[in-house]
């Protein structure tokens, strides 16, 4: 049990470090990535509407 808890803590530490690095590195490209995800979501929604119209 103690080993598992330590592994979880280490994993969260690694995740936080990774997020911090991403934030430091990608201050410029992050908005474009968000925009891409938003566009992708809208595209999928429109596709779903079209499919429902045809069915």
VMD Tcl script that draws the C-alpha trace (Angstrom):
set ca {
  {0.00 0.00 0.00}
  {2.74 2.48 0.92}
  {4.58 1.74 -2.33}
  {1.43 2.33 -4.38}
  {0.75 5.65 -2.65}
  {4.33 6.77 -3.33}
  {3.97 5.77 -6.99}
  {0.78 7.84 -7.26}
  {2.48 10.85 -5.68}
  {5.44 10.46 -8.05}
  {3.06 10.20 -11.00}
  {1.27 13.41 -9.98}
  {4.63 15.14 -9.48}
  {5.71 14.08 -12.99}
  {2.36 15.20 -14.44}
  {2.62 18.61 -12.76}
  {6.21 19.04 -13.97}
  {5.14 18.09 -17.50}
  {2.25 20.58 -17.40}
  {4.60 23.29 -16.14}
  {7.07 22.55 -18.95}
  {4.27 22.62 -21.53}
  {3.07 25.96 -20.15}
  {6.59 27.41 -20.24}
  {7.34 26.08 -23.73}
  {3.99 26.54 -25.41}
  {2.77 29.98 -24.45}
  {2.42 30.91 -28.14}
  {1.08 27.65 -29.69}
  {-1.45 26.86 -26.93}
  {-4.17 29.24 -28.27}
  {-3.86 27.69 -31.74}
  {-4.24 24.23 -30.23}
  {-7.36 25.37 -28.35}
  {-8.72 26.88 -31.57}
  {-8.07 23.62 -33.43}
  {-9.92 21.61 -30.78}
  {-12.88 24.03 -30.86}
  {-13.02 23.87 -34.67}
  {-12.86 20.07 -34.50}
  {-15.76 19.97 -32.02}
  {-17.89 22.28 -34.18}
  {-17.05 20.21 -37.27}
  {-18.14 16.98 -35.55}
  {-21.37 18.63 -34.33}
  {-22.20 19.80 -37.87}
  {-21.45 16.32 -39.22}
  {-23.77 14.78 -36.63}
  {-26.56 17.20 -37.60}
  {-26.15 16.30 -41.27}
  {-26.26 12.58 -40.45}
  {-29.44 13.04 -38.40}
  {-31.04 15.00 -41.26}
  {-30.32 12.19 -43.73}
  {-31.60 9.49 -41.34}
}
mol new
graphics top color blue
foreach p $ca { graphics top sphere $p radius 0.5 }
foreach p [lrange $ca 0 end-1] q [lrange $ca 1 end] { graphics top cylinder $p $q radius 0.2 }
display resetview
